[in-house]
Amino acid sequence: MQESIQRLAERLYDKNKTLTIDDARTWVELLWEDFEATRAKAGRGYEGQKVTEDIVTRWIENYGPRLHEFVENNQKYKRLFEKKQYLQ
């Protein structure tokens, strides 16, 4: 799983140069966990790492270039990134 997360972080970093590679990794981990948690809360069975990786990949492709903008309006994520350059 760590290889998948690192690969996705590098992809996100390539799409959004506002992020550092560490920020990109944090985002990927958050998206990964949120997807799996939301799916579990909805009562859906675990379909494996590949399904989660595919969803996170789609989110990176669709939202990656603007993902840093989400932080400004979401307190849950803002405190994780508040020391980052793009919020100063």
N, C-alpha and C positions, 0 to 999 in steps of 0.2 A: 504494500500500500504506500509506503514511504517513497518508493520510486515513482509511482503514479502522481503523488502530490508534488514531488519536486519537478516532474515533467510539466505538470499543469501550471505550477508557479512560474516556470520559465516561459511558458506560452503567454501567461497573463502579463508578465514583465515585458515581453516583446510587444504586446498590444497596447500597453499603458506605461509610458516612460515617466509618468508622474510618480509611479510607485517605485520603491526600492525592491530588490529581489526578496528581502525579508518581509516587506509589506505584502508582496504578491503571494508569498507562501502563507502568511497569516490569512489573507483573503481566501485562498484555496481551502485551507483547513476549516475556516468558518463556513464556507459554502458547502463543503463536504458534510460537515457535522449537521448543519441546518437541514440539508436535504434528507439525510438519514433519520434525523429526529422527527421531522415533519411527517415523513412516510410512516414511521412507527406509531406516532400519535394518531394517525388516520386509520390505524389497524391493518395496514398493508404489510405483507410479509417481506422479509429481506430478500432481495433479488440478486445480491452480490455486488462486489466491487466494480465490476464492469458497467453496470447500470448507473451507479453513482458517478463514475468517471465520465460516462457519456453525457450525463446531465450537466455536470460542472463544466465540461468542455463546451457544451452549447452556451451556457451562461457566459463563459469567457469570450466566446466568439461574438455573442450578441451584446453584452454589456461591459466587457472588459475595458474598452477605451474610456468609458465614463464611470467606472465603478468607484473611483475615488470621490466622485460627487455625492454619492449616497451617504457617505460618512457625515457630511455636514448637517443632514436632517434626521439622523438616526442615533439617538443617545446610546443605544446598546453597542454600536460599533464605534461611535465617536470616542469614547473613553479608551478604547483599545489603540486608537491611532492619534490621540490628541497631541502628542509630542512630535508628530510628523511634520515635515516641511510644508506640505500643501495645505495645512490648516493654519499656518502662522501668518 
